Amino acid sequence: MRLARGTVIAVDLDPTIGHEQRGLRPCIVVSDPDISSDQRFPLIGIVPVTGTPGQGLLYPPLAPGPSGLAKLSYALIDHIRSIDKRRVHRLFGVIPPSELAAIDTALSLFLGLHPSQ
């Protein structure tokens, strides 16, 4: 399965523990498609999506439209995880490059990849 970065997919996130996002929900693919399409790597990196507004850089907004999202939504950067490809239920669409750039910025911040200033 080859999924481009920024693809919106429906994923079954159960079972979960504590405050983890749960259930069947849209998620954004954030892993490299060349790596995730390789049969040796059965996992893909995703960021869950929610309709509940978040505050700050870790919750970039996602507009409805070609992405397949039905309403204004927010990427939950602090919920990044790897999932088995068998959890994917459906493909919706792809977010625009500007939204993927905002997700990349937030991922860099969350993962501490910014050079120290």
Secondary structure in CASP SS format (residue, H / E / C, confidence):
PFRMAT SS
TARGET T0000
AUTHOR 0000-0000-0000
METHOD secondary structure of the structure
MODEL  1
M C 1.00
R C 1.00
L C 1.00
A C 1.00
R C 1.00
G C 1.00
T E 1.00
V E 1.00
I E 1.00
A E 1.00
V E 1.00
D E 1.00
L C 1.00
D C 1.00
P C 1.00
T C 1.00
I C 1.00
G C 1.00
H C 1.00
E C 1.00
Q C 1.00
R C 1.00
G C 1.00
L E 1.00
R E 1.00
P E 1.00
C E 1.00
I E 1.00
V E 1.00
V C 1.00
S C 1.00
D C 1.00
P H 1.00
D H 1.00
I H 1.00
S H 1.00
S C 1.00
D C 1.00
Q C 1.00
R C 1.00
F C 1.00
P C 1.00
L E 1.00
I E 1.00
G E 1.00
I E 1.00
V E 1.00
P E 1.00
V E 1.00
T E 1.00
G C 1.00
T C 1.00
P C 1.00
G C 1.00
Q C 1.00
G C 1.00
L C 1.00
L C 1.00
Y C 1.00
P C 1.00
P E 1.00
L E 1.00
A C 1.00
P C 1.00
G C 1.00
P C 1.00
S C 1.00
G C 1.00
L C 1.00
A C 1.00
K C 1.00
L C 1.00
S E 1.00
Y E 1.00
A E 1.00
L C 1.00
I H 1.00
D H 1.00
H H 1.00
I C 1.00
R E 1.00
S E 1.00
I E 1.00
D E 1.00
K H 1.00
R H 1.00
R H 1.00
V E 1.00
H E 1.00
R E 1.00
L E 1.00
F E 1.00
G E 1.00
V E 1.00
I C 1.00
P C 1.00
P H 1.00
S H 1.00
E H 1.00
L H 1.00
A H 1.00
A H 1.00
I H 1.00
D H 1.00
T H 1.00
A H 1.00
L H 1.00
S H 1.00
L H 1.00
F H 1.00
L C 1.00
G C 1.00
L C 1.00
H C 1.00
P C 1.00
S C 1.00
Q C 1.00
END
